[in-house]
Amino acid sequence: MPRKIRPVAHEDRLSLVDHLDELRSRLIFALIAFGIAFGACFWQDEALIDLVNHPLPDGHEPITLSPTEPLMTTVTVAAYGAILISMPVILYQIYAFVLPAFSPTERKVALPLLLMVPFLFVGGVAFGYFIVLEPALNFLLDFNASEFQTEVRARDYYSFVSLSLLALGILFQIPVGVLGLTRLGITTPEKLRKNRRFAIVGCAVLAMLLPTIDPVTMLIEMVPLIVLYELSILLASAWGRPSTEVAERLASAEGS
């Protein structure tokens, strides 16, 4: 059983063994959260599979090609669902482990930003499920349909859906990253506006790297990334100015 994790302050000096012990405990808590989520997903596997199959066009149903594939695919779907459900807890454990490395000033910057992480992750997953999947699947499955007998293999389909939703949930963290950089004085809203064209190119590259290969899905995924970048500039202009202590530290560093 993991030991009770006590809060670690910035000024505490822990040995390597203490750090490893804390890391082990947090990994165990993350695994427990995953295990509980996995048990719930496997218990409700039929409802979960129906939910994932819903974006498929009419007439398409995932198929399996071996006697063991239904069982293994069900386990895989439950595991993917557990990852998505437990991700906020996993992100919190990562945050709690690295937080003591921040100074008190930096912690004031990090805390409100990291509280946004689970909400943005859920928003990214919801956007992917309700907005991206259905048009993407319609395009992919209807493309050159007269020349192919297209079947949807269950294992490949569920991997495609899960990786797409997970990637979008992570990419929706753009405002957190931008706000963190501006609050720490690494960049400014003015620089973000000036480099907007490069950001658009970067959003296009990120959309291309997602587990989709068609231009329609790429555009659908690219638009919210650009919107999030523009929202990040607005948030950075309103709340992203460095604190007085950070500004003084930057000024002294530039002076030296």
C-alpha positions in Angstrom: 0.0 0.0 0.0 1.3 3.5 -0.8 2.3 5.6 2.2 0.3 8.7 3.0 1.7 11.6 0.9 2.5 14.7 2.9 2.7 18.1 1.2 6.3 19.0 0.3 7.3 22.6 0.6 9.7 24.4 -1.7 12.3 24.8 1.0 12.2 21.1 2.0 15.3 19.1 1.1 14.5 15.5 0.3 16.9 12.8 -0.3 16.9 10.8 -3.5 15.2 7.9 -1.7 12.5 10.3 -0.4 11.9 11.6 -3.9 11.7 8.0 -5.3 9.4 7.0 -2.5 7.0 9.9 -3.2 7.1 9.2 -6.9 6.3 5.5 -6.3 3.4 6.5 -4.0 2.0 8.9 -6.6 2.3 6.3 -9.4 0.4 3.8 -7.2 -2.4 6.4 -6.7 -2.5 7.0 -10.4 -2.7 3.2 -11.1 -5.4 2.9 -8.5 -7.5 5.6 -10.3 -6.9 3.8 -13.6 -7.8 0.4 -12.1 -11.1 1.8 -10.7 -11.9 3.4 -14.0 -11.0 0.3 -15.9 -13.3 -1.8 -13.7 -16.2 0.5 -14.3 -15.6 0.6 -18.0 -15.3 -3.2 -18.3 -18.4 -3.6 -16.2 -20.3 -1.3 -18.6 -18.5 -2.5 -21.7 -21.6 -2.8 -23.8 -22.7 0.8 -23.1 -19.1 2.0 -23.7 -18.8 0.2 -27.0 -22.2 1.5 -28.1 -21.1 5.0 -27.2 -17.9 4.7 -29.3 -19.8 3.1 -32.2 -22.3 5.9 -32.4 -20.3 8.2 -34.7 -20.0 5.5 -37.3 -22.2 6.0 -40.4 -25.3 3.8 -40.9 -24.5 0.5 -42.3 -21.0 0.2 -40.8 -20.4 -2.0 -37.8 -17.0 -3.0 -36.4 -16.0 -6.6 -37.2 -13.6 -9.0 -35.6 -11.5 -11.6 -37.4 -10.5 -14.2 -34.8 -12.1 -16.1 -31.9 -10.1 -14.2 -29.3 -10.5 -10.7 -30.8 -13.9 -9.8 -29.2 -12.4 -10.4 -25.7 -9.2 -8.6 -26.4 -10.9 -5.7 -28.2 -13.3 -5.3 -25.2 -10.4 -5.2 -22.8 -8.6 -2.7 -25.1 -11.7 -0.4 -25.3 -12.1 -0.6 -21.5 -8.4 0.4 -21.1 -8.8 3.3 -23.5 -11.9 4.5 -21.7 -10.1 4.2 -18.3 -7.2 6.3 -19.6 -9.5 9.1 -20.6 -11.5 9.0 -17.4 -8.5 8.8 -15.1 -6.4 11.3 -17.0 -7.4 14.3 -14.7 -6.2 12.3 -11.6 -3.0 11.3 -13.4 -2.3 14.9 -14.4 -2.9 16.0 -10.8 -0.4 13.5 -9.5 2.2 14.7 -12.0 1.4 18.3 -11.0 1.6 17.5 -7.3 5.0 15.8 -7.7 6.6 18.7 -9.6 5.0 21.5 -7.7 7.5 21.7 -4.8 10.2 22.5 -7.4 8.5 25.9 -8.0 9.2 28.9 -5.8 6.2 30.4 -3.9 5.9 33.1 -6.7 6.0 30.5 -9.5 3.5 28.4 -7.5 1.0 31.3 -7.5 1.4 31.2 -11.3 1.2 27.5 -11.7 -1.8 26.7 -9.4 -4.6 28.5 -11.3 -3.2 27.4 -14.6 -3.1 23.7 -13.7 -6.6 23.9 -12.3 -7.6 24.5 -15.9 -6.0 21.3 -17.1 -8.8 18.8 -16.4 -11.5 21.1 -17.8 -9.6 21.8 -21.0 -8.9 18.1 -21.4 -12.5 17.2 -21.0 -13.4 20.0 -23.5 -10.9 18.6 -26.0 -12.3 15.1 -25.7 -15.9 16.4 -26.0 -15.0 18.4 -29.0 -13.4 15.4 -30.7 -16.3 13.1 -30.0 -19.2 15.5 -30.9 -17.6 17.6 -33.6 -14.7 15.8 -35.2 -15.4 12.0 -35.3 -18.6 11.9 -37.3 -17.5 14.1 -40.3 -14.1 12.4 -40.3 -15.5 8.9 -40.4 -18.1 9.9 -43.1 -15.3 11.3 -45.3 -12.9 8.4 -44.8 -15.5 5.6 -45.2 -17.2 7.2 -48.2 -13.9 8.0 -50.0 -13.8 6.0 -53.3 -16.4 3.7 -51.8 -17.4 2.4 -55.3 -14.0 0.9 -55.7 -13.7 -0.8 -52.3 -15.6 -3.1 -50.0 -14.9 -1.1 -46.9 -15.2 -2.9 -43.6 -14.3 -1.4 -40.2 -12.1 -3.7 -38.1 -12.9 -3.2 -34.4 -9.4 -3.1 -33.1 -8.2 -0.5 -35.6 -11.4 1.6 -35.2 -11.2 1.8 -31.4 -7.5 2.7 -31.5 -8.2 5.5 -34.0 -11.0 6.9 -31.9 -9.1 6.7 -28.6 -5.9 8.2 -29.9 -7.8 11.0 -31.6 -9.7 12.0 -28.5 -6.6 11.7 -26.3 -4.6 13.9 -28.7 -7.3 16.6 -28.8 -7.6 16.6 -25.0 -3.8 17.2 -24.7 -3.8 19.8 -27.5 -6.5 21.8 -25.8 -3.9 22.6 -23.1 -2.6 25.4 -25.4 -4.0 28.2 -23.2 -2.3 26.8 -20.1 1.0 26.7 -21.8 0.7 30.2 -23.3 -0.5 31.7 -20.0 2.3 30.0 -18.1 4.9 31.4 -20.5 3.6 34.9 -20.3 3.1 34.8 -16.5 6.7 33.7 -16.1 7.9 36.5 -18.4 9.2 34.2 -21.2 7.0 35.8 -23.8 4.4 38.6 -24.1 1.0 39.0 -25.8 2.7 41.4 -28.2 5.1 38.7 -29.3 2.3 36.2 -29.6 0.4 38.6 -31.9 3.5 39.3 -34.0 4.2 35.6 -34.5 0.6 34.7 -35.3 1.4 33.5 -38.8 4.0 31.0 -37.4 1.4 29.9 -34.8 -1.1 29.1 -37.6 1.5 27.0 -39.4 2.2 25.2 -36.1 -1.5 24.5 -35.6 -1.6 23.1 -39.2 1.4 20.8 -38.4 -0.2 19.7 -35.1 -3.5 18.9 -36.9 -1.5 16.9 -39.5 0.2 14.9 -36.8 -3.1 13.8 -35.2 -4.2 10.3 -36.0 -6.2 11.5 -39.1 -5.1 11.5 -42.7 -7.8 13.4 -44.6 -7.9 17.1 -45.3 -11.5 17.6 -44.0 -10.6 16.3 -40.5 -7.4 18.2 -40.5 -9.3 21.5 -41.1 -11.9 20.6 -38.5 -9.1 20.0 -35.9 -7.0 23.0 -37.0 -9.8 25.6 -36.5 -10.2 25.1 -32.8 -6.4 25.1 -32.3 -6.2 28.5 -33.9 -9.2 29.7 -31.9 -7.5 28.5 -28.7 -4.3 30.3 -29.6 -6.3 33.6 -30.2 -8.1 33.0 -26.9 -4.7 32.4 -25.2 -3.6 35.9 -26.5 -6.7 37.5 -25.0 -6.2 35.7 -21.6 -2.5 36.6 -21.6 -3.4 40.2 -22.3 -5.8 40.2 -19.4 -4.1 38.0 -16.8 -0.8 37.0 -18.2 1.4 39.9 -17.1 4.3 38.7 -15.0 4.1 39.4 -11.2 6.2 42.1 -9.7 8.7 39.7 -8.3 9.1 37.9 -11.6 9.4 41.2 -13.5 12.1 42.4 -11.1 14.0 39.1 -11.4 13.9 39.4 -15.2 15.0 43.0 -15.1 17.9 42.2 -12.9 18.9 39.3 -15.2 18.9 41.6 -18.2 20.9 44.2 -16.3 23.6 41.7 -15.4 
